[in-house]
Amino acid sequence: MKIRLSLLLLVFTSAFFLSNCKKGEEDPRISFRTRKARLTGEWPMKSGKASITFLSSTEPPFNQNLAFDGSKVELNQTEASGPAIIYTGSYSLVLTIKKDGTFSFRENFAGDVLEANGQWNFEYGSGETKNKEEVTFTIESVTKGGTTGHVFNEQRTIFSYKLIQLRNKDLKMESLIKTYIHANGDKTSYTNFYIFAQH
């Protein structure tokens, strides 16, 4: 009887543990590694895309769409007042996340390099967002370049990403859509999506 009770308790505990593993939309159903353990490591960017839109009450709309393939970026920039601008240049991004709650990244955008580090933490779930489904990064130190004009950090020192997929060697994340509204009615929004893969 004791053996059956122990087995039943073990099955119930395992089912509860495994049911709570899947947080991101494309997470594995079963993982015996914690989310922190899976997120820890050096993550080179494999591909991605980003969009930056500026809507002004007095100026024409401005939009930049960027596509990344791991080594280069293709930028498509449109303004209502002129023709589209197509630009291709070098682009690389390496994100390093440590178990102690620190992180660093190096983004090279057409020779303009940003190297920064700081603290990261999982966000508690609220509404439809699950616990540990989102990560917030806080830049505390910049060792090269500046935070303005860069894509990964959305030109900010505090920025968040939703973890779409977190596997042993694969990571997909997208930025929460941020819209900044100014008193004069101007709006700026950023949307980012990155795929990382460990070697």
PyMOL commands that place a pseudoatom at each C-alpha (Angstrom):
pseudoatom trace, name=CA, resn=MET, resi=1, chain=A, elem=C, hetatm=0, pos=[0.000, 0.000, 0.000]
pseudoatom trace, name=CA, resn=LYS, resi=2, chain=A, elem=C, hetatm=0, pos=[2.847, 2.376, 0.869]
pseudoatom trace, name=CA, resn=ILE, resi=3, chain=A, elem=C, hetatm=0, pos=[4.545, 1.601, -2.441]
pseudoatom trace, name=CA, resn=ARG, resi=4, chain=A, elem=C, hetatm=0, pos=[1.364, 2.392, -4.399]
pseudoatom trace, name=CA, resn=LEU, resi=5, chain=A, elem=C, hetatm=0, pos=[0.870, 5.633, -2.479]
pseudoatom trace, name=CA, resn=SER, resi=6, chain=A, elem=C, hetatm=0, pos=[4.494, 6.648, -3.127]
pseudoatom trace, name=CA, resn=LEU, resi=7, chain=A, elem=C, hetatm=0, pos=[4.135, 5.841, -6.821]
pseudoatom trace, name=CA, resn=LEU, resi=8, chain=A, elem=C, hetatm=0, pos=[0.903, 7.824, -7.054]
pseudoatom trace, name=CA, resn=LEU, resi=9, chain=A, elem=C, hetatm=0, pos=[2.548, 10.796, -5.340]
pseudoatom trace, name=CA, resn=LEU, resi=10, chain=A, elem=C, hetatm=0, pos=[5.552, 10.560, -7.673]
pseudoatom trace, name=CA, resn=VAL, resi=11, chain=A, elem=C, hetatm=0, pos=[3.317, 10.481, -10.780]
pseudoatom trace, name=CA, resn=PHE, resi=12, chain=A, elem=C, hetatm=0, pos=[1.258, 13.443, -9.530]
pseudoatom trace, name=CA, resn=THR, resi=13, chain=A, elem=C, hetatm=0, pos=[4.383, 15.488, -8.688]
pseudoatom trace, name=CA, resn=SER, resi=14, chain=A, elem=C, hetatm=0, pos=[5.993, 14.661, -12.052]
pseudoatom trace, name=CA, resn=ALA, resi=15, chain=A, elem=C, hetatm=0, pos=[2.817, 15.597, -13.956]
pseudoatom trace, name=CA, resn=PHE, resi=16, chain=A, elem=C, hetatm=0, pos=[2.583, 18.890, -12.063]
pseudoatom trace, name=CA, resn=PHE, resi=17, chain=A, elem=C, hetatm=0, pos=[6.272, 19.671, -12.677]
pseudoatom trace, name=CA, resn=LEU, resi=18, chain=A, elem=C, hetatm=0, pos=[6.147, 18.795, -16.374]
pseudoatom trace, name=CA, resn=SER, resi=19, chain=A, elem=C, hetatm=0, pos=[2.916, 20.710, -16.962]
pseudoatom trace, name=CA, resn=ASN, resi=20, chain=A, elem=C, hetatm=0, pos=[4.643, 23.854, -15.718]
pseudoatom trace, name=CA, resn=CYS, resi=21, chain=A, elem=C, hetatm=0, pos=[7.698, 23.499, -18.000]
pseudoatom trace, name=CA, resn=LYS, resi=22, chain=A, elem=C, hetatm=0, pos=[6.085, 24.907, -21.135]
pseudoatom trace, name=CA, resn=LYS, resi=23, chain=A, elem=C, hetatm=0, pos=[5.955, 28.710, -20.905]
pseudoatom trace, name=CA, resn=GLY, resi=24, chain=A, elem=C, hetatm=0, pos=[6.745, 29.974, -24.402]
pseudoatom trace, name=CA, resn=GLU, resi=25, chain=A, elem=C, hetatm=0, pos=[4.560, 29.138, -27.397]
pseudoatom trace, name=CA, resn=GLU, resi=26, chain=A, elem=C, hetatm=0, pos=[7.247, 26.867, -28.891]
pseudoatom trace, name=CA, resn=ASP, resi=27, chain=A, elem=C, hetatm=0, pos=[8.857, 25.571, -25.693]
pseudoatom trace, name=CA, resn=PRO, resi=28, chain=A, elem=C, hetatm=0, pos=[9.458, 21.821, -25.364]
pseudoatom trace, name=CA, resn=ARG, resi=29, chain=A, elem=C, hetatm=0, pos=[6.629, 20.000, -23.612]
pseudoatom trace, name=CA, resn=ILE, resi=30, chain=A, elem=C, hetatm=0, pos=[9.081, 18.278, -21.281]
pseudoatom trace, name=CA, resn=SER, resi=31, chain=A, elem=C, hetatm=0, pos=[12.367, 19.618, -19.942]
pseudoatom trace, name=CA, resn=PHE, resi=32, chain=A, elem=C, hetatm=0, pos=[14.330, 18.552, -16.896]
pseudoatom trace, name=CA, resn=ARG, resi=33, chain=A, elem=C, hetatm=0, pos=[16.361, 21.781, -16.984]
pseudoatom trace, name=CA, resn=THR, resi=34, chain=A, elem=C, hetatm=0, pos=[15.051, 24.955, -15.393]
pseudoatom trace, name=CA, resn=ARG, resi=35, chain=A, elem=C, hetatm=0, pos=[14.273, 27.973, -17.537]
pseudoatom trace, name=CA, resn=LYS, resi=36, chain=A, elem=C, hetatm=0, pos=[17.222, 29.791, -16.008]
pseudoatom trace, name=CA, resn=ALA, resi=37, chain=A, elem=C, hetatm=0, pos=[19.543, 26.904, -16.922]
pseudoatom trace, name=CA, resn=ARG, resi=38, chain=A, elem=C, hetatm=0, pos=[18.199, 26.810, -20.485]
pseudoatom trace, name=CA, resn=LEU, resi=39, chain=A, elem=C, hetatm=0, pos=[18.529, 30.585, -20.885]
pseudoatom trace, name=CA, resn=THR, resi=40, chain=A, elem=C, hetatm=0, pos=[22.084, 30.707, -19.531]
pseudoatom trace, name=CA, resn=GLY, resi=41, chain=A, elem=C, hetatm=0, pos=[24.885, 30.754, -22.087]
pseudoatom trace, name=CA, resn=GLU, resi=42, chain=A, elem=C, hetatm=0, pos=[26.290, 32.588, -25.081]
pseudoatom trace, name=CA, resn=TRP, resi=43, chain=A, elem=C, hetatm=0, pos=[23.693, 33.168, -27.788]
pseudoatom trace, name=CA, resn=PRO, resi=44, chain=A, elem=C, hetatm=0, pos=[24.836, 34.266, -31.279]
pseudoatom trace, name=CA, resn=MET, resi=45, chain=A, elem=C, hetatm=0, pos=[21.971, 35.664, -33.358]
pseudoatom trace, name=CA, resn=LYS, resi=46, chain=A, elem=C, hetatm=0, pos=[21.054, 33.491, -36.341]
pseudoatom trace, name=CA, resn=SER, resi=47, chain=A, elem=C, hetatm=0, pos=[18.310, 35.583, -37.944]
pseudoatom trace, name=CA, resn=GLY, resi=48, chain=A, elem=C, hetatm=0, pos=[15.691, 38.171, -37.114]
pseudoatom trace, name=CA, resn=LYS, resi=49, chain=A, elem=C, hetatm=0, pos=[13.709, 41.229, -38.067]
pseudoatom trace, name=CA, resn=ALA, resi=50, chain=A, elem=C, hetatm=0, pos=[12.822, 44.597, -36.611]
pseudoatom trace, name=CA, resn=SER, resi=51, chain=A, elem=C, hetatm=0, pos=[10.503, 47.476, -37.359]
pseudoatom trace, name=CA, resn=ILE, resi=52, chain=A, elem=C, hetatm=0, pos=[10.700, 51.080, -36.186]
pseudoatom trace, name=CA, resn=THR, resi=53, chain=A, elem=C, hetatm=0, pos=[7.811, 53.435, -36.934]
pseudoatom trace, name=CA, resn=PHE, resi=54, chain=A, elem=C, hetatm=0, pos=[7.506, 57.125, -36.165]
pseudoatom trace, name=CA, resn=LEU, resi=55, chain=A, elem=C, hetatm=0, pos=[4.179, 58.878, -36.528]
pseudoatom trace, name=CA, resn=SER, resi=56, chain=A, elem=C, hetatm=0, pos=[4.177, 62.625, -36.098]
pseudoatom trace, name=CA, resn=SER, resi=57, chain=A, elem=C, hetatm=0, pos=[1.385, 65.151, -35.980]
pseudoatom trace, name=CA, resn=THR, resi=58, chain=A, elem=C, hetatm=0, pos=[3.470, 67.546, -38.084]
pseudoatom trace, name=CA, resn=GLU, resi=59, chain=A, elem=C, hetatm=0, pos=[5.892, 65.354, -40.108]
pseudoatom trace, name=CA, resn=PRO, resi=60, chain=A, elem=C, hetatm=0, pos=[5.336, 62.603, -42.738]
pseudoatom trace, name=CA, resn=PRO, resi=61, chain=A, elem=C, hetatm=0, pos=[5.279, 58.976, -41.400]
pseudoatom trace, name=CA, resn=PHE, resi=62, chain=A, elem=C, hetatm=0, pos=[8.695, 57.349, -41.105]
pseudoatom trace, name=CA, resn=ASN, resi=63, chain=A, elem=C, hetatm=0, pos=[9.276, 53.576, -41.101]
pseudoatom trace, name=CA, resn=GLN, resi=64, chain=A, elem=C, hetatm=0, pos=[12.324, 51.317, -41.044]
pseudoatom trace, name=CA, resn=ASN, resi=65, chain=A, elem=C, hetatm=0, pos=[12.082, 47.562, -41.647]
pseudoatom trace, name=CA, resn=LEU, resi=66, chain=A, elem=C, hetatm=0, pos=[15.211, 45.520, -40.975]
pseudoatom trace, name=CA, resn=ALA, resi=67, chain=A, elem=C, hetatm=0, pos=[15.930, 41.875, -41.817]
pseudoatom trace, name=CA, resn=PHE, resi=68, chain=A, elem=C, hetatm=0, pos=[18.920, 40.043, -40.285]
pseudoatom trace, name=CA, resn=ASP, resi=69, chain=A, elem=C, hetatm=0, pos=[20.569, 36.812, -41.439]
pseudoatom trace, name=CA, resn=GLY, resi=70, chain=A, elem=C, hetatm=0, pos=[23.313, 36.464, -38.820]
pseudoatom trace, name=CA, resn=SER, resi=71, chain=A, elem=C, hetatm=0, pos=[25.999, 38.426, -40.642]
pseudoatom trace, name=CA, resn=LYS, resi=72, chain=A, elem=C, hetatm=0, pos=[24.229, 41.237, -42.476]
pseudoatom trace, name=CA, resn=VAL, resi=73, chain=A, elem=C, hetatm=0, pos=[21.187, 43.497, -42.332]
pseudoatom trace, name=CA, resn=GLU, resi=74, chain=A, elem=C, hetatm=0, pos=[18.927, 44.700, -45.113]
pseudoatom trace, name=CA, resn=LEU, resi=75, chain=A, elem=C, hetatm=0, pos=[17.207, 47.962, -44.253]
pseudoatom trace, name=CA, resn=ASN, resi=76, chain=A, elem=C, hetatm=0, pos=[14.141, 49.223, -46.083]
pseudoatom trace, name=CA, resn=GLN, resi=77, chain=A, elem=C, hetatm=0, pos=[13.311, 52.782, -45.097]
pseudoatom trace, name=CA, resn=THR, resi=78, chain=A, elem=C, hetatm=0, pos=[10.199, 54.587, -46.272]
pseudoatom trace, name=CA, resn=GLU, resi=79, chain=A, elem=C, hetatm=0, pos=[8.977, 58.133, -45.836]
pseudoatom trace, name=CA, resn=ALA, resi=80, chain=A, elem=C, hetatm=0, pos=[5.818, 59.617, -47.293]
pseudoatom trace, name=CA, resn=SER, resi=81, chain=A, elem=C, hetatm=0, pos=[7.827, 62.514, -48.713]
pseudoatom trace, name=CA, resn=GLY, resi=82, chain=A, elem=C, hetatm=0, pos=[10.291, 60.460, -50.777]
pseudoatom trace, name=CA, resn=PRO, resi=83, chain=A, elem=C, hetatm=0, pos=[11.258, 57.118, -52.381]
pseudoatom trace, name=CA, resn=ALA, resi=84, chain=A, elem=C, hetatm=0, pos=[12.170, 54.028, -50.358]
pseudoatom trace, name=CA, resn=ILE, resi=85, chain=A, elem=C, hetatm=0, pos=[15.801, 53.657, -49.306]
pseudoatom trace, name=CA, resn=ILE, resi=86, chain=A, elem=C, hetatm=0, pos=[17.325, 50.170, -49.472]
pseudoatom trace, name=CA, resn=TYR, resi=87, chain=A, elem=C, hetatm=0, pos=[20.575, 49.574, -47.595]
pseudoatom trace, name=CA, resn=THR, resi=88, chain=A, elem=C, hetatm=0, pos=[22.590, 46.418, -46.948]
pseudoatom trace, name=CA, resn=GLY, resi=89, chain=A, elem=C, hetatm=0, pos=[25.371, 46.274, -44.357]
pseudoatom trace, name=CA, resn=SER, resi=90, chain=A, elem=C, hetatm=0, pos=[27.061, 44.070, -41.793]
pseudoatom trace, name=CA, resn=TYR, resi=91, chain=A, elem=C, hetatm=0, pos=[25.173, 43.066, -38.661]
pseudoatom trace, name=CA, resn=SER, resi=92, chain=A, elem=C, hetatm=0, pos=[25.936, 40.703, -35.804]
pseudoatom trace, name=CA, resn=LEU, resi=93, chain=A, elem=C, hetatm=0, pos=[24.598, 40.237, -32.296]
pseudoatom trace, name=CA, resn=VAL, resi=94, chain=A, elem=C, hetatm=0, pos=[25.851, 38.045, -29.456]
pseudoatom trace, name=CA, resn=LEU, resi=95, chain=A, elem=C, hetatm=0, pos=[23.909, 37.900, -26.196]
pseudoatom trace, name=CA, resn=THR, resi=96, chain=A, elem=C, hetatm=0, pos=[25.513, 36.323, -23.107]
pseudoatom trace, name=CA, resn=ILE, resi=97, chain=A, elem=C, hetatm=0, pos=[23.287, 35.466, -20.147]
pseudoatom trace, name=CA, resn=LYS, resi=98, chain=A, elem=C, hetatm=0, pos=[24.680, 34.275, -16.811]
pseudoatom trace, name=CA, resn=LYS, resi=99, chain=A, elem=C, hetatm=0, pos=[23.025, 32.400, -13.954]
pseudoatom trace, name=CA, resn=ASP, resi=100, chain=A, elem=C, hetatm=0, pos=[23.989, 35.116, -11.476]
pseudoatom trace, name=CA, resn=GLY, resi=101, chain=A, elem=C, hetatm=0, pos=[21.487, 37.506, -13.090]
pseudoatom trace, name=CA, resn=THR, resi=102, chain=A, elem=C, hetatm=0, pos=[23.984, 39.441, -15.210]
pseudoatom trace, name=CA, resn=PHE, resi=103, chain=A, elem=C, hetatm=0, pos=[24.127, 39.731, -19.001]
pseudoatom trace, name=CA, resn=SER, resi=104, chain=A, elem=C, hetatm=0, pos=[26.180, 41.345, -21.735]
pseudoatom trace, name=CA, resn=PHE, resi=105, chain=A, elem=C, hetatm=0, pos=[25.739, 41.813, -25.447]
pseudoatom trace, name=CA, resn=ARG, resi=106, chain=A, elem=C, hetatm=0, pos=[27.676, 43.016, -28.460]
pseudoatom trace, name=CA, resn=GLU, resi=107, chain=A, elem=C, hetatm=0, pos=[25.775, 44.423, -31.417]
pseudoatom trace, name=CA, resn=ASN, resi=108, chain=A, elem=C, hetatm=0, pos=[27.617, 45.447, -34.586]
pseudoatom trace, name=CA, resn=PHE, resi=109, chain=A, elem=C, hetatm=0, pos=[25.343, 47.477, -36.841]
pseudoatom trace, name=CA, resn=ALA, resi=110, chain=A, elem=C, hetatm=0, pos=[27.263, 48.306, -40.038]
pseudoatom trace, name=CA, resn=GLY, resi=111, chain=A, elem=C, hetatm=0, pos=[30.471, 48.973, -38.085]
pseudoatom trace, name=CA, resn=ASP, resi=112, chain=A, elem=C, hetatm=0, pos=[28.732, 50.873, -35.276]
pseudoatom trace, name=CA, resn=VAL, resi=113, chain=A, elem=C, hetatm=0, pos=[29.403, 48.689, -32.227]
pseudoatom trace, name=CA, resn=LEU, resi=114, chain=A, elem=C, hetatm=0, pos=[27.550, 48.676, -28.924]
pseudoatom trace, name=CA, resn=GLU, resi=115, chain=A, elem=C, hetatm=0, pos=[28.978, 46.629, -26.057]
pseudoatom trace, name=CA, resn=ALA, resi=116, chain=A, elem=C, hetatm=0, pos=[27.007, 46.760, -22.811]
pseudoatom trace, name=CA, resn=ASN, resi=117, chain=A, elem=C, hetatm=0, pos=[26.263, 44.744, -19.697]
pseudoatom trace, name=CA, resn=GLY, resi=118, chain=A, elem=C, hetatm=0, pos=[23.906, 44.794, -16.755]
pseudoatom trace, name=CA, resn=GLN, resi=119, chain=A, elem=C, hetatm=0, pos=[21.230, 42.804, -14.935]
pseudoatom trace, name=CA, resn=TRP, resi=120, chain=A, elem=C, hetatm=0, pos=[18.442, 40.558, -16.241]
pseudoatom trace, name=CA, resn=ASN, resi=121, chain=A, elem=C, hetatm=0, pos=[15.446, 38.990, -14.559]
pseudoatom trace, name=CA, resn=PHE, resi=122, chain=A, elem=C, hetatm=0, pos=[12.330, 36.990, -15.363]
pseudoatom trace, name=CA, resn=GLU, resi=123, chain=A, elem=C, hetatm=0, pos=[9.043, 38.829, -15.093]
pseudoatom trace, name=CA, resn=TYR, resi=124, chain=A, elem=C, hetatm=0, pos=[6.157, 37.537, -12.985]
pseudoatom trace, name=CA, resn=GLY, resi=125, chain=A, elem=C, hetatm=0, pos=[3.108, 36.652, -15.027]
pseudoatom trace, name=CA, resn=SER, resi=126, chain=A, elem=C, hetatm=0, pos=[0.096, 38.925, -15.220]
pseudoatom trace, name=CA, resn=GLY, resi=127, chain=A, elem=C, hetatm=0, pos=[-3.038, 38.755, -17.349]
pseudoatom trace, name=CA, resn=GLU, resi=128, chain=A, elem=C, hetatm=0, pos=[-2.374, 36.293, -20.176]
pseudoatom trace, name=CA, resn=THR, resi=129, chain=A, elem=C, hetatm=0, pos=[1.389, 36.431, -19.669]
pseudoatom trace, name=CA, resn=LYS, resi=130, chain=A, elem=C, hetatm=0, pos=[2.812, 33.407, -17.850]
pseudoatom trace, name=CA, resn=ASN, resi=131, chain=A, elem=C, hetatm=0, pos=[5.363, 33.556, -15.068]
pseudoatom trace, name=CA, resn=LYS, resi=132, chain=A, elem=C, hetatm=0, pos=[8.934, 33.596, -16.484]
pseudoatom trace, name=CA, resn=GLU, resi=133, chain=A, elem=C, hetatm=0, pos=[7.651, 34.069, -20.041]
pseudoatom trace, name=CA, resn=GLU, resi=134, chain=A, elem=C, hetatm=0, pos=[9.222, 37.517, -20.307]
pseudoatom trace, name=CA, resn=VAL, resi=135, chain=A, elem=C, hetatm=0, pos=[12.728, 38.784, -19.532]
pseudoatom trace, name=CA, resn=THR, resi=136, chain=A, elem=C, hetatm=0, pos=[13.703, 42.347, -18.663]
pseudoatom trace, name=CA, resn=PHE, resi=137, chain=A, elem=C, hetatm=0, pos=[17.242, 43.585, -19.324]
pseudoatom trace, name=CA, resn=THR, resi=138, chain=A, elem=C, hetatm=0, pos=[18.699, 46.616, -17.539]
pseudoatom trace, name=CA, resn=ILE, resi=139, chain=A, elem=C, hetatm=0, pos=[21.904, 48.101, -18.974]
pseudoatom trace, name=CA, resn=GLU, resi=140, chain=A, elem=C, hetatm=0, pos=[24.184, 49.316, -16.181]
pseudoatom trace, name=CA, resn=SER, resi=141, chain=A, elem=C, hetatm=0, pos=[27.433, 49.838, -18.072]
pseudoatom trace, name=CA, resn=VAL, resi=142, chain=A, elem=C, hetatm=0, pos=[28.394, 50.609, -21.678]
pseudoatom trace, name=CA, resn=THR, resi=143, chain=A, elem=C, hetatm=0, pos=[31.960, 49.621, -22.581]
pseudoatom trace, name=CA, resn=LYS, resi=144, chain=A, elem=C, hetatm=0, pos=[31.806, 50.604, -26.257]
pseudoatom trace, name=CA, resn=GLY, resi=145, chain=A, elem=C, hetatm=0, pos=[29.482, 52.803, -28.314]
pseudoatom trace, name=CA, resn=GLY, resi=146, chain=A, elem=C, hetatm=0, pos=[26.163, 54.268, -27.176]
pseudoatom trace, name=CA, resn=THR, resi=147, chain=A, elem=C, hetatm=0, pos=[22.658, 52.939, -26.570]
pseudoatom trace, name=CA, resn=THR, resi=148, chain=A, elem=C, hetatm=0, pos=[21.000, 55.304, -29.047]
pseudoatom trace, name=CA, resn=GLY, resi=149, chain=A, elem=C, hetatm=0, pos=[20.795, 54.169, -32.660]
pseudoatom trace, name=CA, resn=HIS, resi=150, chain=A, elem=C, hetatm=0, pos=[20.888, 50.462, -31.841]
pseudoatom trace, name=CA, resn=VAL, resi=151, chain=A, elem=C, hetatm=0, pos=[18.191, 47.898, -32.494]
pseudoatom trace, name=CA, resn=PHE, resi=152, chain=A, elem=C, hetatm=0, pos=[18.400, 45.105, -29.904]
pseudoatom trace, name=CA, resn=ASN, resi=153, chain=A, elem=C, hetatm=0, pos=[17.961, 47.418, -26.907]
pseudoatom trace, name=CA, resn=GLU, resi=154, chain=A, elem=C, hetatm=0, pos=[15.363, 49.559, -28.736]
pseudoatom trace, name=CA, resn=GLN, resi=155, chain=A, elem=C, hetatm=0, pos=[17.592, 52.604, -27.995]
pseudoatom trace, name=CA, resn=ARG, resi=156, chain=A, elem=C, hetatm=0, pos=[16.772, 52.161, -24.300]
pseudoatom trace, name=CA, resn=THR, resi=157, chain=A, elem=C, hetatm=0, pos=[18.638, 51.132, -21.152]
pseudoatom trace, name=CA, resn=ILE, resi=158, chain=A, elem=C, hetatm=0, pos=[15.711, 49.037, -19.833]
pseudoatom trace, name=CA, resn=PHE, resi=159, chain=A, elem=C, hetatm=0, pos=[13.977, 46.771, -22.354]
pseudoatom trace, name=CA, resn=SER, resi=160, chain=A, elem=C, hetatm=0, pos=[11.936, 43.550, -22.352]
pseudoatom trace, name=CA, resn=TYR, resi=161, chain=A, elem=C, hetatm=0, pos=[11.536, 40.474, -24.528]
pseudoatom trace, name=CA, resn=LYS, resi=162, chain=A, elem=C, hetatm=0, pos=[8.972, 37.689, -24.592]
pseudoatom trace, name=CA, resn=LEU, resi=163, chain=A, elem=C, hetatm=0, pos=[10.467, 34.200, -24.849]
pseudoatom trace, name=CA, resn=ILE, resi=164, chain=A, elem=C, hetatm=0, pos=[8.693, 32.434, -27.710]
pseudoatom trace, name=CA, resn=GLN, resi=165, chain=A, elem=C, hetatm=0, pos=[10.952, 29.379, -27.650]
pseudoatom trace, name=CA, resn=LEU, resi=166, chain=A, elem=C, hetatm=0, pos=[13.492, 28.336, -25.045]
pseudoatom trace, name=CA, resn=ARG, resi=167, chain=A, elem=C, hetatm=0, pos=[15.196, 25.026, -25.720]
pseudoatom trace, name=CA, resn=ASN, resi=168, chain=A, elem=C, hetatm=0, pos=[18.578, 23.596, -24.849]
pseudoatom trace, name=CA, resn=LYS, resi=169, chain=A, elem=C, hetatm=0, pos=[20.364, 25.310, -27.768]
pseudoatom trace, name=CA, resn=ASP, resi=170, chain=A, elem=C, hetatm=0, pos=[17.617, 27.352, -29.434]
pseudoatom trace, name=CA, resn=LEU, resi=171, chain=A, elem=C, hetatm=0, pos=[16.112, 30.664, -28.390]
pseudoatom trace, name=CA, resn=LYS, resi=172, chain=A, elem=C, hetatm=0, pos=[13.425, 32.756, -30.084]
pseudoatom trace, name=CA, resn=MET, resi=173, chain=A, elem=C, hetatm=0, pos=[12.273, 36.016, -28.580]
pseudoatom trace, name=CA, resn=GLU, resi=174, chain=A, elem=C, hetatm=0, pos=[10.305, 39.059, -29.574]
pseudoatom trace, name=CA, resn=SER, resi=175, chain=A, elem=C, hetatm=0, pos=[10.072, 42.492, -28.065]
pseudoatom trace, name=CA, resn=LEU, resi=176, chain=A, elem=C, hetatm=0, pos=[6.919, 43.650, -26.467]
pseudoatom trace, name=CA, resn=ILE, resi=177, chain=A, elem=C, hetatm=0, pos=[5.438, 46.279, -28.752]
pseudoatom trace, name=CA, resn=LYS, resi=178, chain=A, elem=C, hetatm=0, pos=[6.346, 49.594, -27.171]
pseudoatom trace, name=CA, resn=THR, resi=179, chain=A, elem=C, hetatm=0, pos=[4.608, 52.786, -28.171]
pseudoatom trace, name=CA, resn=TYR, resi=180, chain=A, elem=C, hetatm=0, pos=[5.811, 56.106, -26.835]
pseudoatom trace, name=CA, resn=ILE, resi=181, chain=A, elem=C, hetatm=0, pos=[3.229, 58.867, -26.963]
pseudoatom trace, name=CA, resn=HIS, resi=182, chain=A, elem=C, hetatm=0, pos=[4.377, 62.458, -26.611]
pseudoatom trace, name=CA, resn=ALA, resi=183, chain=A, elem=C, hetatm=0, pos=[2.288, 65.445, -25.522]
pseudoatom trace, name=CA, resn=ASN, resi=184, chain=A, elem=C, hetatm=0, pos=[2.233, 66.725, -29.116]
pseudoatom trace, name=CA, resn=GLY, resi=185, chain=A, elem=C, hetatm=0, pos=[0.768, 63.420, -30.384]
pseudoatom trace, name=CA, resn=ASP, resi=186, chain=A, elem=C, hetatm=0, pos=[4.002, 61.914, -31.773]
pseudoatom trace, name=CA, resn=LYS, resi=187, chain=A, elem=C, hetatm=0, pos=[4.265, 58.122, -31.480]
pseudoatom trace, name=CA, resn=THR, resi=188, chain=A, elem=C, hetatm=0, pos=[7.243, 55.783, -31.847]
pseudoatom trace, name=CA, resn=SER, resi=189, chain=A, elem=C, hetatm=0, pos=[6.926, 51.993, -31.847]
pseudoatom trace, name=CA, resn=TYR, resi=190, chain=A, elem=C, hetatm=0, pos=[9.497, 49.177, -31.939]
pseudoatom trace, name=CA, resn=THR, resi=191, chain=A, elem=C, hetatm=0, pos=[8.932, 45.530, -32.823]
pseudoatom trace, name=CA, resn=ASN, resi=192, chain=A, elem=C, hetatm=0, pos=[11.857, 43.090, -32.716]
pseudoatom trace, name=CA, resn=PHE, resi=193, chain=A, elem=C, hetatm=0, pos=[12.134, 39.332, -33.314]
pseudoatom trace, name=CA, resn=TYR, resi=194, chain=A, elem=C, hetatm=0, pos=[15.362, 37.343, -32.947]
pseudoatom trace, name=CA, resn=ILE, resi=195, chain=A, elem=C, hetatm=0, pos=[16.378, 33.710, -33.381]
pseudoatom trace, name=CA, resn=PHE, resi=196, chain=A, elem=C, hetatm=0, pos=[19.527, 32.640, -31.518]
pseudoatom trace, name=CA, resn=ALA, resi=197, chain=A, elem=C, hetatm=0, pos=[21.337, 29.301, -31.651]
pseudoatom trace, name=CA, resn=GLN, resi=198, chain=A, elem=C, hetatm=0, pos=[24.165, 27.991, -29.484]
pseudoatom trace, name=CA, resn=HIS, resi=199, chain=A, elem=C, hetatm=0, pos=[26.957, 26.010, -31.126]
for i in range(1, 199): cmd.bond("trace and resi %d" % i, "trace and resi %d" % (i + 1))
show_as sticks, trace
zoom trace
